[in-house]
Amino acid sequence: MAKEVELKLSLPSHGVDAFLQDADLGQPQGAPLELDNQYFDTPELALNKAHAALRVRKSQHGFKQTLKNKGQAIAGLHERGEWEYDIPTPQLDWSLFANDIQLDANLRESIVPIFKTDFTRHVWIKQLGESEIELVLDEGLIHNHKPSGEHNPASSQSIKLCEIELELKSGRVADLFTFAKQLAERHPLVPCDINKAERGYGLLFANLSFFTPQNFQHALQQPSLPMLSLLQETLTRLSRHWDRFSQQENWWSLLVMSRQVNAVCWILSELPQCPDALRGRWLVLQQDLTKLLQPADVVTGLYVDNNNHSRGLSQRLLSVVAAQLSDGLKNWMDNNGLGLAMLELGEYVYARVQQSDVNGAPWVHGLINRIAQEFKVSDSALQALAYVLLRCGDHRYQAVNEVLRCQAVVNAMIAAKGLQNAITDETSRAKLASWQRRLTVEKRNLLDAKTALIALCCD
């Protein structure tokens, strides 16, 4: 068994041409490869449930049969087992696998093709220090064919694939991160937690995910809250929300990311011996993301207002600010603060996790105490607290989230005055004005929510 150590990075399709023209990618390894990959599993997904992926790959050089296990992912760095064999035909050859990974004979009989990935692969070899790194760019499609069943007609689906993989052939993991950061300075690359197999399975089963959340339930009632582990999981969640936004342009994913970024900033501010440059990088990301989402403040407030009965108004206002949001998003992506911040944090967490974790319970309780003392916390700290309490299953989460919801509604009502002139639809203008007139009521609701939270934190 070989051990695969790699960083996976997403690249938007519009960035491919510039990436291919980069003169500092390494030594090209011949002409691009055309890869046709068939993945296999049982109808009950026995391999997936065992955290394994089985495929046969066809290229200009013949056929390869590969089995991979899930392994582990730490801060975007994937380490997993890989068994790979050359085969003369696209038929699976079970005899090649070692005895300890042989499948039951009955299970083998039920193995069937489930989805395919077809893509063009560009390959370079980069020498960095004493390390040799393989860089690949994969661009193509992932597709499946659903056979007809009793209730469903036959159908096919496909999604685009565009990703970068950096595999450490020899040398140091630190060099892998260094090379990734160099590339992210020049291209909009963001660490990606989702592999091709998960995307393929996702075409068959929309809710299937390879992500297994860590269990932080009741951690605040214990002597120790493992903050590095929480950071590591937050990086994974950030990566997945960014991927969801990239695939669907769902702005709500960016709002969720904003709370996660606030949480990272707060944790880093409390971590002992955290480099100032890393803290600064995430503070800039926090500020840039807040600025990016600011045009949507009114839309967000309408959406979270429990007393707003005109959901259509939110959509109409979103169309009013869509151009401004899109322009801001393009600039934000080109600057790639997200990708660089995640890579720098990933490198830091990977190095620290190899040593020991850090107890964060005292910091959380300290923040709760500051709330009890006349609410001496910033909105960003409150966002961070909400995220941590939610992950820890703490009963105070609902109260913190209610304060944030009320604050978002109040802020939106104040900001709505600036949108009135941009709305040409008289009905929408009237509805927005009517909504704004509840500002005094919502300010009282916010005060009540803060009072309730202070009382809860004093218990």
C-alpha positions in Angstrom: 0.0 0.0 0.0 1.2 3.5 -0.9 0.4 6.5 1.3 -0.9 9.4 -0.6 -0.3 12.9 0.9 -1.9 15.7 -1.1 -3.5 19.1 -0.9 -6.6 19.6 -3.0 -7.5 23.1 -4.2 -10.5 24.3 -6.2 -10.0 26.6 -9.2 -12.9 28.5 -10.9 -13.2 27.7 -14.6 -12.4 31.3 -15.6 -9.0 30.9 -14.0 -7.8 27.9 -16.1 -6.2 29.9 -18.9 -4.2 32.1 -16.7 -3.1 29.0 -14.6 -1.9 27.2 -17.7 0.2 30.2 -18.8 2.0 30.4 -15.4 5.7 29.8 -16.1 6.5 28.8 -12.5 4.4 25.6 -12.2 7.3 23.2 -12.5 8.5 20.9 -15.3 5.7 19.8 -17.6 5.3 16.0 -17.8 4.4 15.6 -21.5 1.1 16.2 -23.3 -2.1 16.4 -21.3 -3.8 13.1 -20.4 -7.3 12.3 -21.3 -8.6 10.2 -18.4 -11.8 8.1 -18.4 -12.6 6.9 -14.9 -15.3 4.4 -14.0 -16.2 4.1 -10.3 -17.8 1.0 -8.8 -19.9 0.1 -5.7 -22.8 -2.1 -4.7 -26.4 -0.8 -5.0 -26.4 -0.5 -1.2 -23.1 1.5 -1.3 -21.1 -1.0 0.7 -17.8 0.4 -0.4 -18.8 4.0 0.4 -20.0 2.9 3.8 -16.6 1.3 4.4 -15.0 4.6 3.5 -13.4 3.2 0.3 -13.5 4.2 -3.4 -12.9 1.7 -6.2 -12.2 2.8 -9.8 -10.7 1.7 -13.2 -9.0 4.5 -15.1 -8.4 4.5 -18.8 -5.7 6.8 -20.4 -3.4 6.8 -23.4 -1.1 4.5 -21.4 -3.6 1.8 -20.6 -5.8 0.8 -17.6 -5.2 1.2 -13.9 -7.3 -0.3 -11.1 -7.3 1.7 -7.9 -8.7 1.3 -4.4 -8.5 4.2 -1.9 -9.5 4.5 1.7 -10.7 7.6 3.5 -7.6 8.1 5.6 -7.5 11.4 7.4 -7.7 15.0 6.5 -6.0 17.6 8.7 -6.4 21.2 7.8 -7.0 20.5 4.1 -4.1 18.0 3.9 -5.3 14.5 2.9 -3.4 11.4 3.9 -4.9 8.1 2.8 -4.0 4.6 1.7 -3.9 3.8 -2.0 -3.6 0.4 -3.8 -3.0 0.8 -7.5 -2.3 -1.8 -10.2 -1.9 -1.9 -14.0 -4.5 -4.1 -15.7 -4.8 -5.2 -19.4 -8.5 -4.5 -19.8 -11.2 -2.4 -18.0 -12.4 -5.5 -16.1 -11.7 -5.5 -12.3 -9.1 -8.1 -11.3 -9.7 -9.0 -7.6 -6.7 -11.2 -7.4 -4.4 -8.2 -7.4 -5.5 -7.0 -4.0 -3.7 -8.2 -0.9 -5.5 -10.7 1.3 -6.3 -8.2 4.0 -8.4 -6.0 1.7 -10.2 -8.8 -0.3 -13.9 -8.4 -0.5 -16.4 -11.2 0.3 -17.2 -13.2 -2.9 -20.9 -12.4 -2.6 -20.1 -8.7 -2.3 -18.0 -8.8 -5.4 -20.8 -10.2 -7.4 -23.0 -7.2 -6.6 -20.3 -4.6 -7.6 -21.6 -2.4 -10.4 -20.6 0.8 -12.2 -22.1 3.8 -10.5 -20.6 7.0 -12.0 -17.8 8.3 -14.2 -15.4 11.1 -14.3 -13.9 12.2 -17.6 -11.3 14.9 -17.6 -8.2 16.3 -19.1 -5.2 16.2 -16.8 -2.1 18.5 -17.0 0.9 17.4 -15.0 4.0 19.2 -13.7 6.8 18.2 -11.3 8.0 20.9 -9.0 11.2 20.7 -7.1 11.0 22.9 -3.9 13.9 22.6 -1.5 14.5 18.9 -0.9 10.9 18.1 -1.8 9.4 16.8 -5.1 5.8 17.7 -5.6 3.4 16.6 -8.4 1.0 19.3 -9.5 -2.0 18.3 -11.6 -4.9 20.3 -13.1 -8.0 18.3 -13.8 -10.8 19.8 -15.9 -13.8 18.0 -17.2 -17.1 16.4 -16.1 -18.5 14.0 -13.5 -21.6 12.2 -14.6 -23.8 9.3 -13.9 -26.7 7.4 -15.4 -29.6 6.4 -13.2 -31.2 3.3 -14.6 -35.0 3.2 -14.8 -36.8 1.9 -11.8 -40.3 1.2 -10.6 -41.1 4.8 -9.9 -38.3 6.7 -11.7 -37.5 7.0 -15.4 -33.9 6.6 -16.6 -32.0 9.9 -16.2 -28.5 11.3 -16.4 -26.8 14.1 -14.6 -23.4 15.8 -14.8 -21.4 18.5 -13.1 -18.3 20.3 -14.0 -14.9 19.5 -12.5 -12.0 21.9 -12.1 -9.5 21.3 -9.4 -5.8 21.3 -8.5 -4.0 18.6 -6.7 -0.6 18.9 -5.1 0.9 15.5 -4.1 4.0 15.1 -2.1 6.1 12.5 -3.9 9.0 13.0 -1.5 10.2 15.5 1.1 8.4 17.7 3.7 4.7 18.5 4.2 5.8 22.1 4.9 7.1 22.4 1.3 3.6 21.3 0.1 2.0 24.2 1.9 4.7 26.6 0.8 4.1 25.7 -2.9 0.3 25.9 -2.4 0.6 29.4 -0.9 2.9 30.5 -3.8 0.2 29.4 -6.3 -2.6 31.0 -4.3 -0.8 34.3 -4.4 -1.2 34.2 -8.2 -4.4 32.3 -8.7 -7.8 32.1 -7.0 -7.2 28.7 -5.4 -9.1 27.6 -2.2 -8.4 24.4 -0.2 -11.1 21.8 -1.1 -12.3 19.0 1.1 -14.5 17.3 -1.5 -12.9 14.7 -3.7 -14.1 13.3 -7.1 -15.7 10.3 -5.5 -17.9 12.3 -3.2 -19.0 14.5 -6.0 -20.0 11.5 -8.0 -21.9 9.9 -5.2 -23.6 13.3 -4.7 -25.1 13.0 -8.2 -26.8 9.8 -7.1 -27.7 10.8 -3.6 -28.1 14.6 -3.0 -27.7 14.4 0.8 -24.7 12.0 0.8 -21.6 13.5 2.4 -18.2 12.1 3.3 -17.9 14.7 6.0 -18.1 13.4 9.6 -18.5 16.2 12.1 -16.4 15.9 15.3 -18.3 15.5 18.5 -18.0 18.6 20.7 -21.3 18.0 22.4 -21.2 19.1 26.1 -17.5 20.1 25.7 -18.1 23.3 27.7 -19.2 21.2 30.7 -15.9 19.3 30.6 -12.5 20.6 31.8 -11.2 21.0 28.2 -12.5 22.3 24.9 -10.0 21.2 22.1 -9.6 24.5 20.2 -7.2 23.2 17.5 -9.6 20.4 16.7 -12.4 22.9 16.5 -10.3 25.1 14.2 -9.6 22.1 12.0 -13.2 21.2 11.7 -14.1 24.9 11.0 -11.7 24.9 8.1 -13.5 21.9 6.7 -16.8 23.6 7.1 -15.6 26.8 5.4 -14.2 24.8 2.5 -17.5 23.0 2.0 -19.6 26.2 2.2 -17.4 27.9 -0.3 -17.7 24.9 -2.6 -21.5 25.0 -2.2 -21.5 28.7 -3.1 -19.2 28.1 -6.1 -21.5 25.4 -7.4 -24.9 27.2 -6.8 -24.1 30.9 -6.0 -26.2 30.6 -2.9 -25.5 33.8 -1.0 -26.7 32.3 2.3 -23.5 30.1 2.2 -21.4 33.2 2.4 -23.4 34.4 5.4 -22.7 31.1 7.1 -19.1 31.5 6.2 -19.0 34.9 7.7 -20.0 33.5 11.1 -17.3 30.8 10.8 -14.7 33.4 9.9 -15.6 35.4 12.9 -15.2 32.3 15.0 -11.7 31.7 13.6 -10.7 35.3 14.3 -11.8 35.1 17.9 -10.1 31.7 18.5 -6.8 33.0 17.0 -7.0 36.1 19.1 -7.0 33.8 22.2 -4.5 31.1 21.1 -1.1 31.5 22.8 1.9 31.8 20.6 -0.3 32.3 17.5 1.7 34.3 14.9 0.6 37.9 14.5 0.7 37.6 10.7 -1.8 34.7 10.8 -4.1 36.7 13.1 -3.8 39.7 10.8 -4.5 37.7 7.7 -7.8 36.4 9.2 -8.8 39.9 10.5 -8.4 41.3 6.9 -10.5 38.4 5.6 -13.2 39.1 8.2 -13.3 42.8 7.2 -13.3 42.1 3.5 -16.1 39.5 3.8 -18.2 42.0 5.9 -17.7 44.6 3.2 -18.6 42.1 0.5 -21.9 41.2 2.1 -22.8 44.7 3.2 -25.0 45.4 0.1 -27.2 42.4 1.1 -27.8 43.6 4.7 -31.4 44.6 4.0 -32.1 41.3 2.2 -30.6 39.4 5.1 -32.7 41.3 7.6 -35.9 40.7 5.7 -35.0 37.0 5.4 -34.4 36.5 9.1 -37.3 38.7 10.3 -40.0 36.4 11.7 -42.6 39.1 11.2 -41.9 39.6 7.5 -44.6 38.0 5.5 -43.4 39.0 2.1 -40.6 36.6 1.1 -40.9 37.8 -2.5 -39.7 41.2 -1.4 -36.3 39.7 -0.3 -35.9 38.2 -3.8 -36.8 41.4 -5.6 -34.3 43.4 -3.4 -31.6 40.8 -4.0 -32.0 41.5 -7.8 -31.6 45.2 -7.1 -28.2 44.7 -5.4 -27.1 41.7 -7.5 -24.8 43.7 -9.8 -23.0 45.3 -6.8 -22.6 41.9 -5.1 -21.3 40.3 -8.3 -18.7 43.0 -8.8 -17.6 42.8 -5.2 -17.4 39.0 -5.4 -15.2 39.1 -8.4 -12.7 41.5 -6.8 -12.8 39.4 -3.6 -12.1 36.2 -5.4 -9.3 37.7 -7.5 -7.6 38.9 -4.2 -8.0 35.4 -2.9 -7.9 36.4 0.8 -10.0 33.3 1.6 -7.6 30.8 -0.1 -4.5 32.3 1.4 -6.0 32.6 4.9 -7.1 29.0 4.8 -3.8 27.7 3.6 -1.8 29.6 6.3 -4.2 28.4 9.0 -4.1 24.9 7.6 -0.3 24.8 7.8 -0.4 26.2 11.4 -3.0 23.7 12.6 -1.3 20.8 10.9 2.0 21.6 12.7 0.3 22.2 16.1 -2.0 19.1 16.0 1.1 16.9 15.6 2.0 18.2 19.1 -0.9 18.8 21.5 -4.3 20.5 21.5 -5.1 23.7 23.4 -7.9 24.0 26.0 -10.3 26.8 25.0 -13.0 26.3 27.7 -11.7 29.2 29.9 -11.9 31.6 26.9 -15.5 30.7 26.1 -16.5 31.1 29.7 -14.6 34.4 29.9 -16.6 35.7 26.9 -19.9 34.6 28.5 -18.9 36.5 31.6 -18.3 39.7 29.6 -21.8 39.4 28.3 -23.1 39.1 31.8 -21.2 42.3 32.6 -23.4 44.8 30.7 -22.9 43.1 27.3 -19.3 44.1 26.8 -18.7 42.2 23.5 -18.5 43.1 19.9 -20.9 41.8 17.2 -18.1 39.7 15.7 -17.3 38.2 19.1 -21.0 37.4 19.5 -21.0 35.7 16.1 -18.0 33.6 17.2 -19.7 32.7 20.4 -22.8 31.6 18.6 -20.8 29.3 16.4 -18.9 27.7 19.3 -22.0 27.2 21.4 -23.8 25.6 18.5 -20.9 23.2 17.9 -20.8 22.4 21.6 -24.6 21.8 21.9 -24.8 24.5 24.6 -28.3 25.6 25.7 -27.3 29.3 25.5 -26.9 29.2 21.7 -30.5 30.0 21.0 -30.4 33.1 23.2 -27.2 34.3 21.5 -28.6 33.6 18.0 -31.8 35.5 18.9 -29.7 38.6 19.7 -27.9 38.4 16.4 -31.2 37.9 14.5 -32.8 40.9 16.2 -29.6 43.0 15.5 -29.6 42.0 11.8 -33.3 43.1 11.5 -32.6 46.5 13.2 -29.5 47.1 11.1 -31.4 46.2 7.9 -34.3 48.6 8.7 -31.9 51.4 9.2 -30.0 50.6 6.0 -33.2 50.2 4.0 -33.6 54.0 3.6 -30.7 54.0 1.2 -32.4 51.4 -1.0 -35.7 53.2 -1.6 -34.5 55.3 -4.5 -33.0 52.2 -6.2 -36.4 50.4 -6.3 -38.6 51.2 -9.3 -41.4 48.9 -8.4 -44.0 51.0 -6.4 -45.4 47.9 -4.7 -42.0 46.9 -3.4 -41.2 50.4 -2.2 -44.5 50.6 -0.3 -43.8 47.2 1.3 -40.3 48.1 2.3 -41.5 51.4 3.8 -44.2 49.6 5.8 -41.5 47.2 7.0 -39.3 50.0 8.1 -42.0 51.6 10.2 -41.6 48.7 12.7 -38.1 49.8 13.6 -39.1 51.0 17.1 -40.7 47.7 17.8 -37.7 45.8 16.6 -35.4 47.9 18.8 -37.4 46.9 21.8 -37.2 43.2 20.7 -33.4 43.6 20.5 -33.3 45.1 24.0 -35.4 42.2 25.3 -33.2 39.6 23.6 -30.1 41.1 25.1 -31.7 41.3 28.6 -32.7 37.6 28.3 -29.2 36.6 27.2 -27.5 38.6 30.1 -29.8 36.8 32.6 -28.9 33.4 31.1 -25.2 34.2 31.2 -25.5 35.2 34.8 -26.9 31.8 35.8 
